[in-house]
Amino acid sequence: IRLYRQSYHGISGLLRPLVANGQAVVLPMQLSRADRAWIIETCPASVLKHLGWRGRYKGRALEPQRRLILELLQKKRLLRPLPATIERAVLENAGGDALDSIIAALATAAASAEIDAGEGGGDPLEGRVYFRI
């Protein structure tokens, strides 16, 4: 329920000024530029779905599922084993934000490679959510 407020304030208060001041471009609606930060949208849940994960992982009792997701990412050679302190923090983060951040970073790296290769795709009006890793 709060997500629409977070999205609004993030877009209007943080991202809009970056674009308006010429410090960033929003892909794929604008052309990528090597001298500007790129803003792209990714969705950790879509990444997991693309990888075949269909279960829940957010909640106090779902630490085993977060562990399985980390193992899945490592098995697919998308993520190296984490240092013990970071792994513990990811597993104990019941809201799943730490794991979401890792997944979003992986999707961002893959999107960057696609864009660099001229394969970023997406609609200039509707945009695109990057979810392949």
C-alpha positions in Angstrom: 0.0 0.0 0.0 2.9 2.4 0.7 4.7 1.5 -2.5 2.9 4.1 -4.6 4.1 6.8 -2.2 7.6 5.5 -2.2 7.6 5.3 -6.0 6.2 8.9 -6.4 8.7 10.5 -4.0 11.6 8.5 -5.4 10.8 9.5 -9.0 9.8 13.1 -8.3 12.3 13.9 -5.6 15.4 11.9 -6.6 15.3 10.7 -10.2 13.5 13.7 -11.9 16.1 16.3 -10.8 18.9 14.0 -12.1 17.2 13.8 -15.5 16.2 17.5 -15.5 19.7 18.6 -14.7 21.2 16.4 -17.5 23.0 14.1 -15.0 21.1 11.0 -16.0 19.0 9.4 -18.7 16.1 7.0 -18.4 16.4 3.9 -20.5 14.9 3.0 -22.9 12.9 6.2 -23.1 16.1 8.2 -23.8 19.2 7.3 -25.6 22.0 5.9 -23.5 25.0 8.2 -23.1 28.4 7.3 -21.8 28.7 10.6 -19.9 25.5 10.2 -18.0 24.2 7.9 -15.3 21.6 5.4 -16.6 18.3 4.9 -14.8 16.7 1.5 -15.5 13.9 -0.4 -13.9 14.3 -3.9 -12.6 12.1 -6.2 -10.6 13.6 -8.8 -8.3 10.4 -10.9 -8.3 10.4 -11.0 -12.1 14.1 -12.1 -12.0 13.3 -14.9 -9.7 10.3 -16.0 -11.8 12.6 -16.0 -14.9 15.0 -18.3 -13.0 12.2 -20.6 -12.1 11.6 -19.6 -8.5 7.9 -19.6 -7.6 7.9 -19.5 -3.8 7.7 -16.8 -1.2 10.8 -15.6 0.6 9.7 -12.5 2.5 8.9 -13.1 6.1 10.4 -14.1 9.4 9.9 -17.8 9.0 11.2 -17.9 5.4 15.0 -17.7 6.0 15.4 -21.2 4.5 13.8 -20.0 1.3 16.2 -17.0 1.2 19.1 -19.5 1.6 17.7 -21.5 -1.3 17.6 -18.5 -3.5 21.2 -17.6 -2.7 22.2 -21.2 -3.5 20.3 -21.0 -6.7 22.1 -17.8 -7.7 25.4 -19.5 -6.9 24.6 -22.7 -8.7 23.8 -20.8 -11.8 27.1 -19.0 -11.4 25.4 -15.6 -11.1 26.7 -14.9 -7.6 29.8 -15.9 -5.8 29.5 -17.1 -2.2 29.0 -14.1 0.1 31.2 -13.4 3.2 29.6 -15.0 6.2 28.6 -11.6 7.8 26.9 -10.4 4.6 25.2 -13.8 4.1 23.9 -13.8 7.6 22.5 -10.2 7.1 20.8 -11.3 3.9 19.3 -14.4 5.4 18.1 -12.6 8.6 16.5 -9.7 6.7 12.9 -10.9 7.0 11.6 -8.2 4.7 13.8 -9.5 1.9 15.2 -6.1 1.0 18.9 -7.2 1.2 18.2 -10.2 -1.1 16.2 -7.9 -3.4 19.2 -5.6 -3.6 21.5 -8.4 -4.7 19.0 -9.6 -7.3 18.5 -6.1 -8.6 22.2 -5.5 -8.9 22.6 -8.7 -10.9 19.7 -7.7 -13.2 21.3 -4.2 -13.6 24.6 -5.7 -14.6 22.9 -7.9 -17.2 20.9 -4.9 -18.5 24.0 -2.8 -18.8 25.7 -5.5 -20.9 22.6 -5.7 -23.1 22.5 -2.0 -23.5 26.2 -1.8 -24.3 25.7 -4.5 -26.9 22.9 -2.5 -28.5 20.3 -5.0 -27.4 18.6 -3.1 -24.6 15.2 -3.1 -26.3 12.1 -1.7 -24.8 9.6 0.8 -26.0 10.5 4.5 -25.9 7.1 5.4 -24.5 6.2 2.4 -22.3 9.7 1.5 -21.2 10.9 -1.8 -20.1 11.5 -3.8 -16.9 14.9 -5.5 -17.0 14.7 -8.9 -15.4 17.1 -11.3 -17.2 20.4 -12.2 -15.6 
